[in-house]
Amino acid sequence: MRLERPRSVGRPARISREDIADAALEIGLHAATVKTIAGRLGVDHSSLYRHVKGWDDIVFAAADRAIATLDWERETEDWRDYIHAAAEAVWELYARNPGLAEAMRTMDRTPPAGIRAFSRACRHLEAQGFGTEDAALIMDSVMDMTSDSASMWERLRRENADGTIAERLRASWQAGADDQTETHVCLMSAVIEGEPKEWWRKKLLLLIRGAAALLEARFPGSSSSQTEN
């Protein structure tokens, strides 16, 4: 639990850009506003603009702070294991920070911590034999898919007076069922009702198999010696 900052009588609380970002994450980017962040920090909302340019800048700073906490590094020569660890770490980051996945999908610039993490992952894959472009393609695909999946599932679980979006989406599939579509309607209805992470992991496995094909094309026979997760 965050402790309230002590305030000196007659003097404004001292805050920083990092304080603002941390407060936004604590509240949750899905729920935070300039007003709630200022309230959390015990200052007037106008004080925030001494450190950030506006709401988009707050989200950018918060995303940078969150991504900086990522740690998927491990001693492994199995590139599949490395990709799994990276993807799982990002999925859990989004789970801990509601609204972050959606923010990452809509940003018009990439936080520095994200650039560093991406480059670090690419260098690891390059050390395992992937070309620079292939390594970037793999990590970009994995991170895009993870951000899109996490954002979509978070959206599907939101509730309003008519229930969740997932319930309405499932109903639309079922309403369109006929003899030709019934099998796939049942499958996708189960996906919508099911555990989001399980379907995401199937997508991740598909991408990893594609990565194996890239490595096989570069070094024939190289992927056959590793066991697929």
Buried (B, 14 or more C-beta within 10 A) or exposed (E): EEEEEEEEEEEEBEBEBEBBBBBBBBBBBBEBEBEBBBBBBBBEBEBBEEBBEEBBBBBBBBBBBBBBEBEBEEEEEBBBBBBBBBBBBBBBBBBEBBBBBBBBEEBEEBBEBBEEBBEBBBEBBBEBBBBEEBBBBBBEBBBEBBBBBBBBBBBBEEEEEEEBBBBEBBEEBEEEBEEEEEEEBEEBBEBBEEEBBEBBBEBBBEBBEEBBEBBEEEEEEBBEEBEEE
